[in-house]
């Protein structure tokens, strides 16, 4: 009964996190929330939230964690992180956390291999890291927008850092992605004042709604907004900070 009530509360929180129907980037935002809600079974114990911002998903994961540590590069006056830290140089001992959460951060780091190395280092053996990242999206938070990812790039990033992918799914198919990118472009170009923003929100609503219906019928996974990935730490790091040449097919 307790697990059922917890699950019900989590689904209610997930619904509240979803964007309004007239939000011009609601597909992007809602696929992130849906992906994280579908990965809650991998959340437990001590959780590290990398690049946490205002920690929007803390309530969603609160029932499954003992405590939630948020890190970000700079403090925010409204919602400061627990620790101010560069995600490439985390100030935590090895194997400190059961779960690591990293949402829409991987595209903003200069060295994603180093970030994945740090995630693996601070993650306990058999712990899980949960990521969302873009495959296609306009430039944002410039100039700190460096990368977009394919599923094969994510597999490589995980493999060489001792992380075994247990879940990797697209955040929508091609039709939803094209419609969302079109809506984001049009809103950015024409939504210059309060009146035009309202007009664009109303005008884009049917495009986004119809695309979601068509995306289910004509699903095309090779073009997507991004991915939800869950990876498990399957081995301990060596004293040299590596996972051994056996993981590198180029050295076999």
ZALODO-642275 format. One record per residue: residue in one letter; residue number from 0; x, y, z of N, C-alpha, C in turn. Coordinates in pm, 1 decimal. Layout:
N
 code pos       nx       ny       nz      cax      cay      caz       cx       cy       cz
    A NUM        X        Y        Z        X        Y        Z        X        Y        Z
...
//
This chain:
252
 code pos       nx       ny       nz      cax      cay      caz       cx       cy       cz
    X   0     83.3   -120.8      0.0      0.0      0.0      0.0     86.6    125.7      0.0
    X   1    197.1    122.2     80.0    284.9    238.0     87.5    348.7    268.4    -47.0
    X   2    393.9    161.2   -117.4    455.8    180.7   -248.4    357.2    238.1   -348.5
    X   3    231.2    193.0   -340.0    127.2    243.8   -430.5    101.3    390.8   -404.3
    X   4     94.2    429.5   -275.4     68.2    569.5   -242.1    186.1    657.5   -283.1
    X   5    310.7    606.5   -265.0    427.9    681.5   -308.7    426.8    702.8   -458.8
    X   6    393.4    596.1   -533.4    388.5    604.9   -678.9    282.7    704.1   -722.9
    X   7    169.9    703.9   -655.9     62.4    797.5   -689.7    105.8    941.2   -665.5
    X   8    175.5    966.0   -553.2    224.8   1100.7   -524.4    326.8   1144.4   -629.4
    X   9    413.2   1050.9   -668.6    514.5   1083.6   -769.4    451.3   1118.8   -902.9
    X  10    347.0   1046.0   -941.0    279.4   1076.5  -1068.0    209.8   1212.1  -1061.6
    X  11    155.4   1246.2   -944.6     94.1   1378.1   -927.5    198.3   1488.7   -940.4
    X  12    315.4   1466.9   -881.3    423.3   1565.0   -890.5    469.0   1578.4  -1035.4
    X  13    481.4   1465.3  -1105.7    523.9   1467.8  -1245.8    425.1   1547.6  -1331.0
    X  14    295.9   1530.2  -1304.8    195.2   1606.2  -1380.4    208.2   1755.7  -1355.1
    X  15    238.8   1793.2  -1231.1    255.4   1935.4  -1198.6    379.8   1994.0  -1263.9
    X  16    482.4   1909.6  -1285.3    605.5   1957.2  -1347.6    589.1   1979.4  -1497.2
    X  17    489.7   1916.6  -1556.5    472.2   1929.9  -1700.7    426.7   2070.8  -1737.1
    X  18    463.8   2112.9  -1857.0    438.9   2249.7  -1901.1    294.1   2269.0  -1944.1
    X  19    252.0   2395.5  -1942.5    115.1   2430.0  -1981.3     92.5   2397.5  -2128.2
    X  20    -33.1   2373.9  -2164.4    -68.2   2335.8  -2300.4    -26.6   2440.6  -2403.6
    X  21    -25.6   2567.5  -2364.7     10.4   2673.7  -2458.3    159.5   2707.2  -2456.2
    X  22    236.6   2634.3  -2378.5    381.2   2658.1  -2374.6    441.2   2614.3  -2508.0
    X  23    513.4   2702.6  -2577.6    566.2   2667.1  -2710.2    679.6   2565.0  -2707.9
    X  24    735.9   2534.8  -2591.9    837.0   2429.2  -2586.1    792.0   2315.4  -2494.0
    X  25    661.1   2291.6  -2494.6    608.3   2191.6  -2400.8    650.3   2048.8  -2435.1
    X  26    670.8   2017.6  -2563.1    712.6   1881.2  -2596.5    851.3   1853.8  -2539.6
    X  27    943.5   1947.9  -2558.0   1077.8   1933.0  -2502.1   1072.4   1915.1  -2350.8
    X  28   1002.1   2004.8  -2281.5    996.1   1997.6  -2135.9    926.5   1873.0  -2085.6
    X  29    815.4   1836.5  -2151.3    736.2   1723.6  -2103.1    802.3   1588.8  -2128.7
    X  30    880.2   1577.8  -2237.2    949.7   1450.9  -2259.2   1060.1   1429.6  -2155.7
    X  31   1117.6   1537.6  -2105.9   1217.4   1525.5  -1998.8   1150.0   1475.1  -1871.5
    X  32   1038.5   1537.1  -1835.6    966.9   1496.3  -1713.8    919.6   1351.4  -1725.2
    X  33    861.7   1314.9  -1840.3    812.7   1177.9  -1858.8    926.4   1077.6  -1851.7
    X  34   1039.7   1112.0  -1910.9   1154.9   1022.4  -1905.4   1202.9   1000.2  -1763.2
    X  35   1213.2   1108.2  -1686.8   1258.0   1095.4  -1547.8   1157.5   1017.9  -1464.2
    X  36   1028.4   1041.4  -1487.4    925.3    967.2  -1412.9    934.8    818.0  -1442.1
    X  37    970.5    784.2  -1565.7    984.8    643.7  -1602.3   1113.0    579.4  -1550.8
    X  38   1202.8    659.5  -1497.0   1330.6    607.8  -1446.0   1336.6    607.9  -1293.7
    X  39   1226.0    634.4  -1227.3   1228.3    647.8  -1082.0   1267.7    519.2  -1010.2
    X  40   1244.2    404.3  -1071.6   1282.3    278.8  -1005.8   1432.9    265.3   -987.8
    X  41   1510.7    348.3  -1058.6   1656.1    343.7  -1046.5   1708.5    443.1   -942.8
    X  42   1619.9    521.3   -884.0   1657.8    623.7   -785.8   1649.8    564.7   -645.7
    X  43   1757.9    581.1   -567.8   1753.7    537.5   -428.8   1869.0    598.8   -350.6
    X  44   1857.0    595.9   -220.7   1965.4    634.0   -130.0   2008.2    778.3   -140.1
    X  45   2138.0    800.4   -148.0   2194.3    935.4   -155.1   2202.2    978.4   -300.8
    X  46   2151.8   1096.8   -330.8   2142.5   1142.9   -469.6   2224.6   1269.2   -490.6
    X  47   2305.6   1269.5   -596.1   2380.8   1387.4   -637.9   2316.2   1442.9   -764.3
    X  48   2278.5   1570.5   -760.2   2211.6   1639.0   -871.6   2311.6   1735.9   -933.8
    X  49   2369.6   1697.8  -1048.8   2473.4   1778.2  -1114.0   2411.8   1891.0  -1196.9
    X  50   2469.8   2012.2  -1183.5   2414.9   2126.4  -1256.7   2269.2   2146.8  -1222.5
    X  51   2240.8   2147.8  -1094.0   2103.4   2131.7  -1044.2   2012.1   2250.1  -1070.7
    X  52   2068.2   2369.9  -1095.9   1980.6   2486.9  -1109.7   1900.5   2507.9   -982.5
    X  53   1769.0   2518.6   -996.9   1683.8   2533.3   -878.2   1626.9   2399.1   -831.6
    X  54   1691.3   2290.3   -870.1   1654.0   2153.3   -831.2   1506.2   2124.3   -856.5
    X  55   1459.7   2136.9   -981.4   1317.1   2121.0  -1009.9   1263.7   1980.2   -987.9
    X  56   1352.9   1879.7   -984.1   1306.0   1741.1   -972.6   1325.9   1683.6   -832.6
    X  57   1362.0   1767.7   -737.4   1385.6   1719.2   -601.0   1260.5   1655.9   -541.6
    X  58   1145.4   1720.4   -558.8   1021.3   1665.5   -503.0    982.6   1534.7   -570.1
    X  59   1009.8   1523.3   -700.2    975.9   1401.0   -772.7   1050.9   1281.2   -716.3
    X  60   1171.7   1303.4   -668.7   1257.3   1193.3   -623.6   1269.0   1183.2   -472.1
    X  61   1199.1   1270.7   -401.4   1215.0   1279.3   -255.7   1176.5   1151.0   -183.0
    X  62   1074.5   1080.5   -231.2   1027.4    960.1   -162.0   1128.8    846.1   -170.3
    X  63   1221.3    853.1   -264.1   1312.8    741.6   -288.9   1455.8    768.7   -241.4
    X  64   1481.5    888.3   -191.1   1617.9    924.5   -152.3   1626.5    957.4     -4.3
    X  65   1746.9    934.9     53.0   1771.1    973.2    192.4   1807.9   1120.0    201.5
    X  66   1892.2   1166.2    109.9   1915.4   1310.2     97.7   1960.9   1342.7    -44.2
    X  67   1940.6   1468.6    -79.9   1957.0   1516.4   -217.1   2059.3   1630.0   -214.4
    X  68   2175.5   1607.3   -276.5   2281.2   1707.4   -281.7   2284.0   1768.4   -421.3
    X  69   2269.8   1900.0   -429.5   2273.8   1968.3   -558.1   2403.1   2045.3   -576.6
    X  70   2464.2   2033.5   -695.2   2583.3   2112.4   -726.2   2556.1   2198.6   -848.6
    X  71   2612.9   2318.4   -847.5   2606.8   2406.1   -963.7   2728.6   2496.6   -961.5
    X  72   2758.4   2553.1  -1077.8   2880.0   2632.0  -1089.8   2872.9   2761.7  -1011.2
    X  73   2754.5   2822.7  -1009.9   2737.2   2951.0   -941.0   2616.3   2945.5   -849.3
    X  74   2619.3   3020.9   -739.3   2503.0   3025.6   -650.6   2388.0   3102.7   -713.8
    X  75   2266.3   3064.2   -680.4   2147.0   3136.7   -724.7   2083.3   3200.7   -602.7
    X  76   2046.0   3327.9   -611.1   1989.8   3395.3   -493.5   1857.4   3335.9   -448.3
    X  77   1778.0   3283.0   -544.0   1646.5   3231.0   -508.6   1651.7   3086.6   -459.6
    X  78   1744.4   3007.5   -515.0   1751.7   2866.0   -479.6   1895.7   2817.3   -491.8
    X  79   1978.8   2846.2   -391.9   2120.9   2811.2   -402.4   2142.6   2660.3   -399.9
    X  80   2244.4   2611.1   -473.6   2278.1   2468.5   -465.8   2336.7   2433.6   -330.3
    X  81   2338.4   2305.8   -298.6   2400.9   2262.2   -174.3   2550.7   2291.0   -176.8
    X  82   2612.9   2268.5   -293.1   2757.2   2287.3   -310.3   2781.1   2360.0   -441.9
    X  83   2864.9   2464.2   -439.8   2907.8   2530.2   -563.8   3031.8   2457.2   -614.3
    X  84   3022.0   2400.2   -734.0   3131.4   2318.2   -783.8   3124.1   2305.4   -934.3
    X  85   3238.6   2296.0   -997.7   3249.5   2259.6  -1138.5   3222.9   2109.5  -1149.0
    X  86   3132.5   2069.9  -1237.8   3098.1   1927.7  -1251.3   3214.0   1843.4  -1301.9
    X  87   3316.6   1907.8  -1357.0   3433.7   1833.7  -1403.7   3532.9   1804.3  -1291.9
    X  88   3512.5   1868.3  -1176.5   3603.0   1849.4  -1061.7   3519.0   1845.3   -934.1
    X  89   3452.2   1734.8   -913.7   3358.9   1724.0   -801.9   3433.2   1707.0   -668.8
    X  90   3392.2   1780.8   -565.9   3463.2   1776.7   -436.5   3411.7   1666.7   -343.9
    X  91   3394.2   1546.7   -396.9   3342.0   1435.1   -318.3   3435.7   1315.1   -329.8
    X  92   3436.3   1234.5   -224.9   3516.2   1112.4   -225.7   3457.7   1011.8   -324.5
    X  93   3540.6    917.8   -366.1   3495.7    811.9   -455.5   3384.2    730.6   -389.0
    X  94   3288.5    689.4   -469.5   3177.1    604.3   -425.8   3099.7    665.8   -309.5
    X  95   3061.1    791.7   -327.3   2987.3    863.9   -223.2   2835.2    858.7   -241.8
    X  96   2787.1    828.3   -363.5   2644.7    842.9   -392.5   2586.8    715.3   -454.4
    X  97   2460.4    688.7   -419.9   2387.6    575.3   -478.1   2330.0    610.3   -615.4
    X  98   2295.2    738.3   -632.8   2230.7    783.0   -756.4   2290.3    917.2   -797.3
    X  99   2313.9    934.0   -926.5   2354.5   1063.3   -980.6   2250.7   1106.3  -1084.3
    X 100   2206.7   1230.6  -1075.9   2110.2   1287.2  -1169.9   2178.4   1399.3  -1247.4
    X 101   2164.0   1397.0  -1379.9   2228.9   1497.3  -1463.6   2135.6   1529.0  -1580.7
    X 102   2056.7   1634.3  -1567.2   1955.3   1666.2  -1667.3   1994.0   1790.5  -1746.9
    X 103   2005.4   1772.3  -1879.4   2033.1   1880.9  -1973.3   2158.5   1960.1  -1933.4
    X 104   2260.5   1888.1  -1892.9   2388.4   1948.0  -1852.6   2500.1   1905.3  -1946.0
    X 105   2491.3   1784.2  -1998.9   2602.1   1724.9  -2073.4   2641.5   1808.2  -2195.4
    X 106   2547.9   1881.3  -2253.5   2580.7   1964.4  -2370.2   2655.4   2091.5  -2331.3
    X 107   2657.9   2124.0  -2200.7   2716.7   2250.6  -2155.6   2855.3   2235.6  -2093.6
    X 108   2908.9   2115.0  -2091.0   3042.3   2095.8  -2032.8   3145.8   2085.0  -2144.0
    X 109   3263.6   2140.8  -2119.8   3368.9   2143.1  -2220.8   3423.1   2003.6  -2250.2
    X 110   3418.0   1916.3  -2151.4   3476.7   1782.7  -2165.7   3378.4   1678.4  -2112.2
    X 111   3287.9   1628.8  -2196.8   3189.9   1531.3  -2148.2   3253.2   1400.9  -2101.8
    X 112   3369.4   1363.8  -2156.2   3437.1   1242.4  -2109.6   3481.2   1259.6  -1964.5
    X 113   3530.9   1377.7  -1931.1   3572.5   1405.6  -1794.1   3451.8   1405.9  -1700.1
    X 114   3340.5   1462.8  -1744.6   3220.9   1462.2  -1660.1   3175.3   1319.4  -1631.6
    X 115   3172.5   1234.3  -1735.1   3130.1   1096.0  -1715.1   3227.8   1022.0  -1623.7
    X 116   3355.3   1055.8  -1633.7   3455.1    997.7  -1544.0   3424.7   1035.7  -1399.5
    X 117   3390.5   1162.9  -1376.5   3358.6   1208.2  -1241.9   3229.6   1144.4  -1189.5
    X 118   3130.7   1132.4  -1276.2   3005.9   1065.7  -1236.7   3034.8    923.3  -1191.5
    X 119   3113.1    851.4  -1271.7   3146.1    713.4  -1237.1   3228.5    705.9  -1108.5
    X 120   3318.2    800.9  -1090.0   3404.5    800.5   -970.3   3323.1    815.3   -842.0
    X 121   3228.6    908.1   -840.2   3154.5    934.3   -715.7   3036.5    839.1   -696.0
    X 122   3004.8    761.6   -798.2   2892.3    668.4   -790.1   2936.6    538.5   -722.9
    X 123   2854.6    487.6   -632.9   2884.0    360.7   -568.3   2870.3    245.7   -667.5
    X 124   2939.3    135.7   -640.4   2928.6     17.5   -723.7   2782.2    -26.8   -729.9
    X 125   2734.3    -53.0   -850.2   2595.1    -91.4   -878.6   2496.2     23.5   -860.4
    X 126   2546.7    145.2   -836.2   2459.0    262.0   -834.3   2422.8    303.0   -976.6
    X 127   2326.7    393.0   -988.4   2276.4    432.4  -1119.5   2292.0    583.1  -1143.0
    X 128   2326.9    615.5  -1266.2   2331.2    754.8  -1310.4   2220.1    775.5  -1413.3
    X 129   2145.3    883.8  -1396.4   2030.9    913.9  -1482.4   2058.4   1044.7  -1555.2
    X 130   2050.2   1040.0  -1687.2   2082.4   1156.4  -1769.5   1966.7   1189.5  -1864.0
    X 131   1949.5   1317.8  -1893.0   1879.5   1359.4  -2014.0   1971.5   1455.9  -2087.1
    X 132   1963.0   1453.2  -2220.8   2048.7   1539.2  -2301.8   1985.2   1560.2  -2438.3
    X 133   2022.3   1668.6  -2507.6   1963.9   1693.7  -2639.5   2037.9   1620.2  -2751.3
    X 134   1961.1   1580.7  -2851.8   2018.5   1537.5  -2978.5   2005.2   1649.8  -3081.0
    X 135   1895.1   1722.6  -3072.5   1871.7   1840.0  -3157.5   1806.4   1948.6  -3073.6
    X 136   1859.7   2069.0  -3079.6   1798.7   2182.6  -3010.5   1873.5   2309.6  -3050.5
    X 137   1804.3   2423.5  -3058.3   1874.1   2548.8  -3091.5   1980.3   2583.6  -2986.5
    X 138   2073.1   2668.2  -3025.7   2172.8   2717.1  -2931.5   2104.4   2783.3  -2812.5
    X 139   2157.4   2758.0  -2693.4   2100.9   2817.6  -2572.6   2211.5   2830.5  -2468.1
    X 140   2187.1   2918.9  -2370.9   2287.2   2947.9  -2266.3   2425.3   2972.5  -2328.7
    X 141   2423.8   3047.3  -2438.0   2548.0   3078.6  -2508.3   2639.0   3167.2  -2423.3
    X 142   2770.0   3152.0  -2435.9   2841.6   3064.6  -2529.8   2871.2   2924.9  -2474.8
    X 143   2802.5   2886.2  -2367.7   2834.8   2758.8  -2301.4   2745.7   2645.9  -2353.3
    X 144   2741.2   2631.0  -2483.8   2661.0   2527.3  -2547.5   2750.6   2457.9  -2649.1
    X 145   2799.9   2337.3  -2614.1   2909.5   2277.3  -2689.3   2872.5   2155.1  -2773.5
    X 146   2778.9   2072.4  -2729.0   2760.7   1941.5  -2792.2   2613.3   1903.0  -2807.6
    X 147   2588.4   1811.6  -2904.1   2464.2   1736.9  -2916.3   2502.4   1588.7  -2924.7
    X 148   2411.3   1497.7  -2890.0   2449.7   1358.4  -2871.7   2364.9   1261.6  -2952.6
    X 149   2430.2   1154.5  -2997.9   2362.4   1040.3  -3057.7   2366.6    924.8  -2957.9
    X 150   2285.4    824.3  -2981.2   2286.7    709.5  -2889.3   2422.7    639.6  -2891.6
    X 151   2493.0    643.9  -3005.1   2622.3    576.3  -3013.9   2731.0    654.7  -2940.0
    X 152   2721.3    785.0  -2942.8   2812.9    865.0  -2863.3   2792.6    841.9  -2714.9
    X 153   2667.2    828.8  -2673.3   2636.7    804.2  -2532.7   2685.9    666.0  -2488.7
    X 154   2670.7    568.5  -2577.5   2722.1    434.8  -2546.1   2873.4    437.9  -2525.4
    X 155   2942.9    513.8  -2608.9   3088.9    522.6  -2597.1   3129.9    596.3  -2469.6
    X 156   3064.8    709.2  -2441.5   3093.3    784.0  -2319.6   3076.0    697.2  -2196.2
    X 157   2972.9    615.2  -2196.3   2944.5    529.3  -2081.2   3044.1    415.0  -2072.1
    X 158   3067.6    348.4  -2183.9   3150.3    228.1  -2184.8   3289.8    252.0  -2129.9
    X 159   3354.1    359.1  -2178.5   3493.5    379.0  -2138.0   3505.5    429.9  -1994.8
    X 160   3393.0    459.5  -1931.1   3395.2    504.7  -1791.7   3329.0    404.6  -1697.4
    X 161   3321.9    278.9  -1740.4   3275.1    172.8  -1651.5   3127.0    177.4  -1620.8
    X 162   3048.4    239.4  -1708.2   2903.2    249.4  -1688.7   2831.1    163.5  -1791.4
    X 163   2741.8     79.3  -1745.9   2664.7     -8.6  -1833.8   2524.4     47.9  -1852.1
    X 164   2488.6     77.1  -1974.2   2357.0    135.5  -2001.3   2248.6     30.5  -1980.4
    X 165   2151.1     64.1  -1896.5   2037.9    -25.3  -1872.4   1908.4     28.9  -1934.0
    X 166   1910.1    156.3  -1970.5   1792.6    216.1  -2034.4   1839.0    333.1  -2119.8
    X 167   1799.7    332.5  -2247.5   1833.6    441.9  -2337.5   1717.4    457.2  -2434.6
    X 168   1642.5    564.8  -2419.7   1524.8    582.7  -2503.7   1515.2    724.4  -2556.9
    X 169   1458.2    736.1  -2676.9   1440.4    866.7  -2739.2   1333.7    946.0  -2663.3
    X 170   1350.9   1078.0  -2664.5   1248.5   1165.9  -2610.5   1163.3   1217.8  -2727.1
    X 171   1081.6   1127.3  -2777.1    995.9   1158.0  -2891.8   1062.2   1118.5  -3021.6
    X 172    977.9   1104.8  -3126.0   1027.1   1067.8  -3257.7   1042.4   1187.6  -3348.7
    X 173   1057.9   1160.0  -3478.8   1090.4   1263.4  -3575.0    984.1   1369.8  -3594.0
    X 174    858.2   1329.9  -3597.7    751.3   1427.6  -3621.0    740.8   1524.4  -3503.6
    X 175    745.1   1471.2  -3382.7    740.7   1557.6  -3264.1    860.7   1650.3  -3260.1
    X 176    977.3   1598.6  -3297.7   1099.3   1680.1  -3295.5   1091.1   1794.9  -3395.7
    X 177   1046.2   1764.9  -3519.1   1035.6   1869.4  -3621.5    935.4   1976.3  -3579.5
    X 178    821.4   1932.9  -3525.9    719.8   2029.2  -3482.3    770.7   2115.3  -3366.9
    X 179    839.5   2052.6  -3271.0    890.0   2128.6  -3156.3    998.1   2227.4  -3197.3
    X 180   1087.1   2186.3  -3285.6   1192.1   2276.8  -3332.4   1133.0   2391.9  -3413.7
    X 181   1030.7   2362.4  -3493.2    962.9   2467.4  -3570.0    896.7   2567.1  -3475.5
    X 182    828.5   2515.6  -3374.4    761.3   2602.8  -3277.8    861.5   2688.6  -3201.8
    X 183    972.4   2628.3  -3160.3   1074.4   2703.7  -3087.2   1133.6   2813.8  -3174.3
    X 184   1157.2   2784.0  -3301.3   1212.1   2882.8  -3394.3   1114.5   2998.2  -3415.7
    X 185    988.8   2965.4  -3446.1    889.6   3069.1  -3473.7    865.4   3157.7  -3351.4
    X 186    861.1   3095.8  -3234.2    838.3   3173.9  -3112.2    955.6   3266.1  -3084.2
    X 187   1076.7   3216.9  -3110.1   1195.8   3298.0  -3086.9   1203.2   3415.3  -3185.0
    X 188   1164.8   3391.0  -3310.9   1173.4   3494.1  -3413.7   1062.9   3597.6  -3400.1
    X 189    938.8   3551.4  -3375.9    824.7   3641.8  -3379.5    770.5   3681.9  -3242.1
    X 190    810.0   3611.7  -3137.2    757.6   3645.3  -3004.6    837.7   3753.6  -2936.0
    X 191    837.3   3872.4  -2993.2    924.3   3979.9  -2946.0    860.7   4067.2  -2837.9
    X 192    729.3   4064.4  -2826.1    663.3   4143.0  -2721.5    548.0   4061.8  -2664.6
    X 193    483.7   4116.0  -2565.6    380.0   4040.6  -2494.8    266.6   3998.3  -2587.3
    X 194    222.9   4088.6  -2676.2    112.2   4056.6  -2766.6    149.9   3946.5  -2864.2
    X 195    266.5   3959.8  -2928.8    304.9   3858.1  -3027.1    335.7   3724.7  -2960.8
    X 196    381.2   3727.2  -2836.3    404.4   3600.3  -2765.7    273.1   3527.0  -2741.8
    X 197    168.9   3600.3  -2703.0     37.6   3538.4  -2682.9    -14.6   3482.1  -2814.9
    X 198     -3.1   3561.4  -2922.1    -49.5   3516.6  -3054.2     24.0   3390.3  -3097.0
    X 199    155.1   3387.4  -3079.5    233.6   3271.0  -3120.4    199.3   3148.0  -3037.9
    X 200    176.0   3165.3  -2908.9    139.4   3050.5  -2824.9      9.7   2986.7  -2872.9
    X 201    -88.8   3069.7  -2904.0   -217.2   3018.1  -2952.3   -201.2   2955.1  -3090.4
    X 202   -125.4   3020.2  -3178.4   -108.4   2971.1  -3314.2    -32.2   2839.1  -3319.2
    X 203     62.3   2819.9  -3227.0    145.7   2699.3  -3228.3     80.5   2580.7  -3157.7
    X 204    -22.9   2605.4  -3081.0    -88.5   2498.3  -3005.5   -133.7   2382.8  -3094.4
    X 205   -208.3   2407.5  -3205.1   -251.3   2293.9  -3287.7   -136.1   2219.2  -3353.3
    X 206    -28.9   2290.1  -3391.4     87.1   2224.0  -3450.8    146.4   2123.2  -3354.5
    X 207    167.6   2164.9  -3229.9    229.0   2076.2  -3131.0    135.3   1961.2  -3094.6
    X 208      8.2   1990.6  -3078.8    -88.6   1886.7  -3041.4   -101.8   1781.4  -3150.6
    X 209   -114.0   1825.5  -3276.6   -127.1   1730.5  -3386.8     -0.2   1647.9  -3403.6
    X 210    115.0   1710.2  -3382.9    240.7   1637.1  -3400.3    253.1   1522.7  -3300.4
    X 211    202.8   1541.7  -3179.5    209.7   1435.5  -3079.3    126.3   1314.5  -3120.8
    X 212     11.2   1341.7  -3180.2    -72.9   1232.1  -3228.7     -5.2   1158.6  -3344.3
    X 213     46.5   1234.4  -3440.6    111.8   1173.6  -3556.4    240.0   1101.8  -3517.8
    X 214    307.6   1152.4  -3416.2    433.4   1090.9  -3373.7    411.3    949.3  -3321.6
    X 215    297.3    926.9  -3258.5    266.5    792.4  -3208.5    238.6    696.2  -3323.3
    X 216    175.3    746.5  -3428.5    137.9    661.0  -3541.7    256.6    635.1  -3634.0
    X 217    332.1    741.0  -3663.5    444.5    730.7  -3756.8    575.0    759.5  -3681.4
    X 218    605.8    673.0  -3587.2    721.1    697.7  -3500.3    850.9    674.4  -3575.9
    X 219    940.3    774.2  -3570.7   1069.4    766.2  -3639.7   1179.9    796.4  -3538.8
    X 220   1249.0    692.4  -3491.0   1342.7    711.1  -3380.0   1477.6    773.0  -3418.1
    X 221   1508.5    779.3  -3547.6   1640.9    827.4  -3586.5   1655.3    978.8  -3579.4
    X 222   1545.0   1048.1  -3561.9   1549.2   1193.0  -3542.7   1466.8   1223.7  -3418.3
    X 223   1531.4   1274.5  -3315.9   1466.3   1292.4  -3186.5   1516.0   1419.2  -3119.2
    X 224   1439.9   1469.0  -3023.5   1483.2   1585.8  -2947.0   1601.3   1552.8  -2856.6
    X 225   1606.0   1431.1  -2808.5   1713.0   1393.1  -2717.1   1687.5   1256.5  -2657.6
    X 226   1756.9   1226.9  -2549.1   1752.0   1093.8  -2489.8   1735.9   1099.7  -2338.3
    X 227   1679.0    992.4  -2285.5   1681.8    959.5  -2143.2   1771.6    837.6  -2131.3
    X 228   1872.8    846.5  -2048.6   1965.9    735.1  -2032.2   1984.7    703.2  -1884.5
    X 229   1982.4    574.9  -1853.4   2017.0    526.0  -1719.6   2134.5    430.2  -1734.7
    X 230   2239.2    452.5  -1657.4   2358.1    367.3  -1664.5   2396.6    321.8  -1524.2
    X 231   2438.4    196.7  -1514.2   2478.9    138.5  -1385.5   2630.4    125.7  -1379.9
    X 232   2687.5    159.1  -1265.2   2831.8    141.1  -1246.8   2859.6     -6.8  -1221.6
    X 233   2929.4    -68.6  -1315.6   2948.8   -213.0  -1308.6   3083.6   -257.9  -1256.2
    X 234   3178.6   -165.0  -1240.9   3310.2   -202.9  -1189.2   3375.1    -84.1  -1120.9
    X 235   3470.0   -115.0  -1031.5   3539.6     -9.2   -959.5   3655.3     46.2  -1042.4
    X 236   3683.3    172.2  -1019.7   3794.1    238.6  -1087.2   3927.6    187.1  -1031.9
    X 237   4027.4    175.6  -1119.7   4159.9    133.4  -1076.9   4228.9    247.4  -1003.3
    X 238   4340.8    219.6   -932.7   4415.2    328.9   -865.7   4464.9    435.3   -963.5
    X 239   4473.5    399.8  -1091.8   4518.9    494.5  -1192.9   4404.3    577.8  -1250.4
    X 240   4282.5    556.7  -1198.8   4168.3    633.4  -1246.2   4111.7    584.6  -1377.5
    X 241   4136.8    456.6  -1412.7   4085.1    400.8  -1537.1   4007.1    273.8  -1507.4
    X 242   3943.4    220.1  -1614.8   3868.6     96.2  -1601.9   3931.2    -17.1  -1682.1
    X 243   4055.3      4.0  -1722.4   4127.6   -105.2  -1787.1   4111.9   -107.1  -1937.6
    X 244   4213.9   -156.9  -2004.7   4213.4   -165.1  -2150.1   4111.9   -264.3  -2203.0
    X 245   4065.8   -355.5  -2118.1   3969.9   -455.5  -2164.8   3840.5   -391.2  -2213.0
    X 246   3815.4   -266.2  -2172.3   3694.3   -197.1  -2218.0   3715.2   -126.9  -2351.4
    X 247   3838.3   -125.6  -2401.0   3867.6    -49.3  -2522.5   3894.2   -147.0  -2637.1
    X 248   3798.7   -162.4  -2731.3   3817.3   -260.5  -2838.0   3935.4   -227.1  -2927.6
    X 249   3978.5   -101.1  -2929.1   4091.5    -62.6  -3013.5   4223.9   -119.7  -2962.4
    X 250   4224.0   -167.6  -2835.0   4347.0   -219.5  -2775.7   4343.9   -371.3  -2760.5
    X 251   4249.8   -434.2  -2828.3   4240.9   -580.1  -2821.5   4306.2   -642.7  -2942.8
//
